Amino acid sequence: MASSTFPWLTLSIFVPIVAGLLVLVLGRDDKPGFTRVLALVGSIAGFLVTLPLYMGFNAQTAAMQFEEKASWIESLSVNYHLGIDGISLWFVLLTAFITIIVVLAGWQVITKRVAQYMAAFLILSGLMVGVFAALDGLLFYIFFEATLIPMYLIIGVWGGPNRVYAAFKFFLYTLLGSLLTLIAFIYLWNASGGSFDIQTWHKLPLAFEPQVLIFLALFAAFAVKVPMWPVHTWLPDAHVEAPTGGSVVLAAIMLKLGAYGFLRFSLPIAPDASHSLAGLMIALSLIAVIYIGLVAIIQEDMKKLVAYSSVAHMGFVTLGFFLFNTAGLEGAIVQMVSHGFVSGAMFLCIGVLYDRMHTRRIADYGGVVNVMPRFVTFFVLFSLANSGLPATSGFVGEFTVIMGAVEYNFWIGLLTATALILGAAYSLWMLKRVAFGDIQNEEVRSMPDLSSREFFILSVMALLVLYMGIHPKPFTDVMHVSVEALLQHVSISKL
């Protein structure tokens, strides 16, 4: 089935986009119930069409599977070319799954422009799947840039008081970096004799200087998207102002677009530059892991704290990429998937509190466990997963990256491991101040515990966090052959 001619990838991209357009056309503010159901059906359909990709996937080969190719702009040799391997499969499934969670999370909270809100997430879902599935450089670039538009609207229309500032900052940061990437793509198109085929670019012989320039041009876009230190400053603003659903998608999927770009472009196209600049990438990643971890500890806003923790966790990911060993790379990809579950769940928990009190300041809470015991049970689990507790998904990726770092250099491994201490410090200190102790604020006393909808959403996330932590083998088996093939490719010099 892996070589199936049925266009599963096209459906994975366009079912949510078409569903989003239908919600826009048919949804009405005077019938929000119908609009929400339509959006939920669309998001579930979008997830169901990705399942055959997993069920029919052959984990024994590193070749692209479910390939689709059709000529698009003949004069420029641009093709509508899709395919997935063991690295991209999980992100397609994760994107479609998180979209269902986001639709459910905004079910009662969003009361204005419900149709536009739901449609923005459905269309964004399809565009993000397109990024993970594209095998044509220009097609990738179009999907990569198009994801900015729905997210810009989500932050700018449904966000907090400073939403316009945060939306502009998010848009400008990510757009400026991407323009350099387009120049790199045009250079590669020229150097390959007029081809936008990504796999052709992988095999392209390049001298050292062009490799370095291409690496730096791609770095401009992907580092901002991850975001790596020091180009991370847009993320806390975007998270704080975004509605809960926006924060969940931003953390769970959009940050992964940049990390995925490193795997699909930077490493295989410029292997020599990747090796020579690995020291710089490891240094920047360690700064993100340690310095941003310290920054997270002093935050007074819960969303800002989790936003900074996202930067620190993504530092693990970029660190793992540039260790050039199996443990580092596999651990980084597992960490990307796990971070999707854990950070998404953390933002959902903060959303639950915000919906009741309309404040995100840690100091405004205290003693929440006395009135919301069911909620605090989940909040404890996700906070522990965020700090890398064994048997949660947060541990698997981080521990494997640390193993890879020790294999690369003991001292780098030791520095990396400090992140687990910092992660525990900021996660558990926030948990202690928000959930435990005596009730400090009379408004907390009247907060109702989880509704059945909220309980269902957090239960699903909790099961995934625990399943991935206890039994990570299904996740690593799918990616193992593709990871080995990538490492083999990067180890061969193009000079």
C-alpha positions in Angstrom: 0.0 0.0 0.0 3.0 2.3 0.5 3.3 2.7 -3.2 -0.5 3.2 -3.4 -1.6 5.5 -6.3 -4.5 6.8 -4.2 -3.8 10.5 -3.4 -3.9 10.2 0.4 -1.4 13.1 0.9 -3.5 15.4 -1.3 -6.6 14.5 0.7 -4.6 15.1 4.0 -3.8 18.7 2.7 -7.1 19.6 1.0 -9.8 17.9 3.2 -9.1 20.4 6.1 -8.7 23.3 3.7 -12.0 22.6 1.9 -13.7 22.0 5.3 -12.4 25.4 6.4 -13.8 27.1 3.3 -17.2 25.3 3.9 -17.2 26.5 7.5 -16.6 30.1 6.2 -19.4 29.9 3.6 -22.0 28.0 5.6 -21.1 29.0 9.2 -23.2 31.8 10.8 -22.8 33.6 14.0 -26.5 33.3 14.8 -26.1 29.5 14.5 -22.7 28.9 16.4 -23.7 25.3 17.3 -24.0 24.2 13.6 -20.7 26.0 12.8 -18.8 24.2 15.6 -20.2 20.8 14.6 -19.3 21.4 11.0 -15.7 22.4 12.0 -15.4 19.3 14.2 -16.6 17.0 11.4 -14.1 18.7 9.1 -11.2 18.3 11.5 -12.1 14.6 12.2 -12.3 14.0 8.5 -8.9 15.7 8.1 -7.5 13.3 10.7 -9.1 10.2 9.3 -7.6 10.6 5.8 -4.1 10.7 7.4 -4.5 7.3 9.1 -4.0 5.2 5.9 -0.5 6.9 5.7 0.4 5.3 9.0 -1.3 2.0 8.4 0.2 1.6 4.9 3.6 2.9 5.8 6.6 0.6 5.2 9.1 1.3 8.0 11.8 -0.8 6.4 12.7 1.7 3.7 14.1 5.2 3.7 12.6 5.9 0.3 9.7 8.5 0.0 6.3 6.8 0.1 2.8 7.8 -1.1 4.5 9.9 -3.7 2.3 12.1 -6.0 3.7 14.1 -8.9 2.1 16.3 -11.5 3.5 19.1 -13.6 2.4 22.5 -12.2 4.4 25.4 -13.7 6.1 23.7 -16.7 8.2 26.7 -17.8 10.0 26.7 -14.4 10.0 22.9 -13.9 7.8 23.3 -10.8 5.9 20.2 -9.9 3.1 19.4 -7.5 5.3 16.7 -5.8 4.3 15.2 -2.5 5.8 12.3 -0.4 6.6 11.3 3.1 9.3 9.3 4.9 9.7 8.1 8.5 10.7 11.6 9.5 7.7 13.5 8.2 5.0 10.9 8.8 4.6 11.7 12.5 4.2 15.5 11.9 1.4 14.9 9.3 -0.5 12.8 11.9 0.3 15.2 14.7 -1.0 18.2 12.7 -4.3 16.6 11.9 -4.8 15.3 15.5 -4.0 18.7 17.1 -6.5 20.4 14.9 -9.4 18.3 16.4 -8.1 19.2 19.9 -8.1 22.9 19.0 -11.6 22.9 17.6 -12.8 21.3 20.8 -10.8 23.7 23.0 -12.5 26.7 21.4 -16.0 25.1 21.5 -17.6 27.4 24.2 -14.8 30.0 24.6 -15.0 31.5 21.2 -18.3 33.4 20.8 -17.5 36.0 18.2 -16.8 35.2 14.5 -16.9 31.5 15.3 -16.9 30.5 11.6 -13.8 32.5 10.8 -12.0 31.2 13.9 -12.7 27.6 13.1 -12.0 28.1 9.4 -8.6 29.7 10.1 -7.5 26.6 12.0 -8.8 24.1 9.5 -7.0 25.9 6.6 -3.9 26.3 8.7 -3.9 22.5 9.3 -4.0 21.7 5.6 -1.2 24.2 4.8 1.1 22.8 7.6 0.5 19.2 6.3 1.6 20.6 2.9 4.9 21.8 4.4 5.7 18.3 5.8 4.7 16.5 2.6 6.2 18.8 -0.1 9.0 17.4 -2.2 9.3 20.4 -4.5 11.2 23.4 -3.3 8.8 26.1 -4.5 5.7 24.1 -3.3 7.4 23.8 0.1 8.1 27.6 0.1 4.5 28.4 -0.8 3.0 26.2 2.0 5.7 27.5 4.4 4.8 31.1 3.8 1.0 30.6 3.6 0.9 29.2 7.1 1.7 32.7 8.3 -1.6 34.2 7.1 -4.1 32.1 9.2 -1.9 32.4 12.3 -1.5 36.1 11.8 -5.3 36.4 11.8 -5.8 34.1 14.7 -3.4 36.2 16.9 -4.6 39.5 15.5 -8.3 39.0 15.6 -8.9 36.7 18.6 -5.9 37.6 20.7 -5.3 39.6 23.9 -5.0 43.4 24.4 -1.6 43.7 22.5 -2.6 41.3 19.8 -1.9 43.6 16.8 1.7 44.3 18.0 2.3 40.5 18.6 0.8 39.5 15.3 2.9 42.1 13.4 6.1 41.0 15.2 5.3 37.3 14.5 4.7 38.1 10.8 7.7 40.3 10.2 10.2 38.1 12.0 9.2 35.0 10.1 8.7 36.7 6.7 12.1 38.5 6.7 14.0 35.2 7.4 12.1 33.4 4.7 13.1 35.9 1.9 16.7 34.7 2.2 15.5 31.1 1.9 13.8 32.0 -1.4 17.2 33.4 -2.7 18.8 30.1 -1.7 16.1 28.1 -3.5 16.6 30.1 -6.7 20.4 29.5 -6.5 19.8 25.8 -6.1 17.3 25.8 -9.0 20.0 27.4 -11.1 22.8 25.1 -9.9 20.7 22.0 -10.6 19.9 23.0 -14.2 16.4 24.3 -13.5 15.0 21.8 -11.0 13.0 22.5 -7.8 13.0 18.8 -6.9 14.3 18.6 -3.3 15.8 15.1 -3.7 17.8 16.4 -6.7 19.1 19.2 -4.5 20.2 16.6 -1.9 22.5 15.0 -4.5 23.8 18.3 -6.0 27.6 18.7 -5.8 28.4 22.1 -4.2 31.6 23.8 -3.3 32.2 24.7 0.4 31.5 28.5 0.1 28.1 28.1 -1.6 27.2 25.4 1.0 28.0 27.9 3.8 26.0 30.6 2.2 23.0 28.3 1.5 23.2 27.0 5.1 23.1 30.6 6.5 20.3 31.6 4.2 18.2 28.6 5.2 19.2 29.2 8.9 17.6 32.7 8.7 14.2 31.2 8.1 14.3 28.0 10.1 16.1 29.4 13.2 13.4 32.1 13.5 10.6 29.5 13.2 12.1 27.1 15.8 12.8 29.7 17.4 16.5 29.6 18.3 18.2 32.1 20.6 18.7 35.1 19.8 15.8 35.3 17.3 13.2 33.9 19.7 11.8 37.2 21.1 8.6 37.1 18.9 7.4 33.8 20.5 6.6 34.9 24.1 4.6 37.9 22.7 2.8 35.7 20.2 1.9 33.1 22.8 0.8 35.6 25.5 -1.6 37.4 23.1 -2.8 34.4 21.1 -6.1 32.6 22.1 -5.6 29.2 23.7 -6.1 27.4 20.4 -3.5 29.6 18.7 -0.9 28.9 21.4 -1.5 25.2 21.2 -1.0 25.1 17.4 1.9 27.5 17.6 3.7 25.3 20.2 2.7 21.9 18.9 3.1 22.3 15.2 4.4 25.7 13.9 7.7 25.6 15.8 8.3 22.2 14.2 8.2 23.6 10.7 11.5 25.3 11.2 13.1 22.2 12.8 11.8 20.1 10.0 13.4 22.5 7.5 16.8 21.7 9.0 16.3 18.0 8.4 14.9 18.3 4.9 17.1 21.1 3.6 20.1 22.3 5.6 21.7 19.0 6.6 21.3 17.0 3.3 21.9 19.9 0.9 24.9 21.4 2.7 26.5 18.5 4.7 30.0 20.0 4.8 28.7 23.4 6.0 26.5 21.6 8.6 29.6 19.8 10.0 31.8 22.9 10.0 29.1 25.1 11.6 27.9 22.4 14.1 29.9 24.0 16.9 28.0 27.3 16.4 24.6 25.4 16.3 25.4 23.4 19.4 26.5 26.6 21.2 23.3 28.5 20.3 21.2 25.4 21.3 22.9 25.2 24.7 22.3 28.9 25.3 18.6 28.3 24.5 18.5 25.2 26.8 20.2 26.9 29.8 19.8 30.7 29.5 16.2 30.5 28.4 15.5 28.0 31.1 16.7 30.6 33.7 14.6 33.3 32.0 11.5 31.0 32.3 12.0 30.7 36.1 11.4 34.4 36.7 8.3 34.8 34.6 5.1 36.0 36.4 2.8 35.1 33.5 2.0 31.4 33.1 1.8 31.6 29.3 5.1 33.4 29.1 6.7 30.8 31.3 5.5 27.9 29.1 6.5 29.9 26.0 10.1 30.3 27.2 10.1 26.6 28.2 9.2 25.9 24.5 12.3 27.7 23.4 14.4 25.7 25.9 12.8 22.4 24.7 13.3 23.2 21.1 17.0 23.9 22.0 17.2 20.2 22.7 15.9 19.5 19.2 18.4 21.7 17.3 21.2 20.3 19.6 20.2 16.8 18.7 20.4 17.5 14.9 24.0 18.7 15.0 25.5 15.9 17.1 25.4 13.7 13.9 24.7 10.5 15.8 21.6 8.2 15.8 20.7 8.9 19.5 20.9 12.7 19.0 18.8 12.8 15.8 16.2 10.2 16.9 15.9 11.9 20.3 15.4 15.3 18.7 12.6 14.0 16.5 10.9 12.2 19.4 11.3 15.4 21.4 9.5 17.3 18.6 6.5 15.0 18.7 6.5 14.8 22.5 6.7 18.6 22.8 3.6 18.8 20.6 1.7 16.8 23.2 3.2 18.3 26.4 3.4 22.0 25.5 -0.1 21.8 23.8 -1.5 20.3 27.0 0.2 22.9 29.2 -1.4 25.7 27.1 -4.8 23.9 27.3 -4.4 23.8 31.1 -3.6 27.6 31.3 -6.6 28.2 29.0 -8.9 26.3 31.4 -7.7 28.7 34.2 -7.9 31.8 32.1 -11.5 31.0 31.0 -12.5 31.1 34.6 -10.5 34.0 36.0 -9.4 36.0 32.9 -5.9 36.4 34.3 -2.7 34.5 33.5 -0.6 36.0 36.4 0.7 33.3 38.7 0.3 35.5 41.7 -3.5 35.7 41.1 -3.9 32.0 41.8 -3.0 29.7 44.7 -4.8 26.8 46.3 -6.6 25.8 43.0 -6.4 22.1 44.1 -8.9 22.9 46.9 -11.7 23.7 44.3 -10.4 21.9 41.1 -8.9 18.6 42.1 -9.6 16.9 38.7 -7.9 19.8 36.9 -4.9 19.8 39.2 -4.3 16.1 38.6 -3.8 16.8 34.9 -1.8 19.9 35.6 0.6 18.0 37.8 1.1 15.3 35.1 1.8 17.8 32.3 4.1 19.9 34.5 6.1 16.8 35.4 6.2 15.8 31.7 7.4 19.3 30.9 10.2 18.8 33.3 11.2 15.4 31.8 9.8 12.9 34.3 10.6 9.2 33.4 7.5 7.4 32.0 6.3 10.6 30.3 7.0 11.5 26.7 9.0 14.5 27.9 11.7 12.1 29.3 12.2 9.9 26.2 13.4 12.6 23.7 15.4 14.6 26.2 17.2 11.5 27.7 18.0 10.2 24.2 19.4 13.6 23.1 21.5 13.7 26.3 22.8 10.2 25.5 23.7 11.5 22.0 25.4 14.6 23.5 27.5 12.5 25.9 28.5 10.3 22.9 29.6 13.4 21.1 31.3 15.1 24.0 31.0 14.5 27.7 31.0 18.1 28.8 28.3 19.1 26.2 26.3 16.1 27.6 26.7 17.4 31.1 25.6 21.0 30.1 22.6 19.5 28.3 21.5 17.5 31.4 21.3 20.7 33.5 18.2 21.5 31.4 16.3 18.7 33.2 17.0 20.5 36.5 16.0 23.9 35.2 12.9 22.3 33.6 11.9 20.8 36.9 12.6 24.2 38.6 10.3 26.4 36.5 7.6 23.8 35.9 7.2 22.7 39.5 7.6 26.1 41.0 4.8 27.4 38.8 2.7 24.4 39.7 3.3 24.9 43.5 2.3 28.6 43.4 -0.8 28.1 41.2 -2.2 24.8 42.5 -1.1 24.2 46.1 -1.3 25.9 49.5 -4.2 27.9 50.8 -6.6 29.8 48.6 -5.2 33.3 48.3 -7.9 34.9 46.2 -11.6 34.8 46.9 -12.3 34.5 43.1 -10.4 31.2 43.1 -12.9 29.8 45.6 -15.8 30.0 43.1 -13.9 28.3 40.2 -15.8 25.2 38.9 -13.8 22.1 38.2 -13.4 20.7 34.6 -16.4 20.3 32.4 -16.9 17.0 30.6 -15.5 18.5 27.4 -12.4 19.8 29.1 -11.9 16.5 30.9 -12.1 14.6 27.7 -9.6 16.8 25.9 -7.0 16.7 28.8 -7.6 12.9 29.2 -6.7 12.3 25.6 -3.5 14.4 25.9 -2.6 12.6 29.1 -3.0 9.2 27.6 -0.7 10.2 24.7 1.9 11.7 27.0 2.0 8.5 29.1 1.8 6.1 26.2 4.7 7.7 24.4 6.7 7.8 27.7 6.1 4.1 28.5 6.2 2.7 25.0 8.1 4.9 22.6 9.0 2.0 20.3 6.2 2.6 17.7 7.4 6.2 17.3 11.1 5.3 16.9 10.6 2.3 14.7 8.9 4.4 12.0 11.7 6.9 11.9 14.8 4.7 12.5 15.6 3.8 8.8 15.0 7.3 7.6 17.2 8.7 10.3 20.0 6.3 9.5 19.8 7.2 5.8 19.9 10.9 6.6 23.0 10.4 8.8 24.7 8.3 6.1 23.9 11.0 3.5 25.3 13.8 5.8 28.5 11.9 6.5 29.5 11.9 2.8 31.3 15.1 1.8 30.3 16.9 -1.4 33.7 18.5 -1.8 
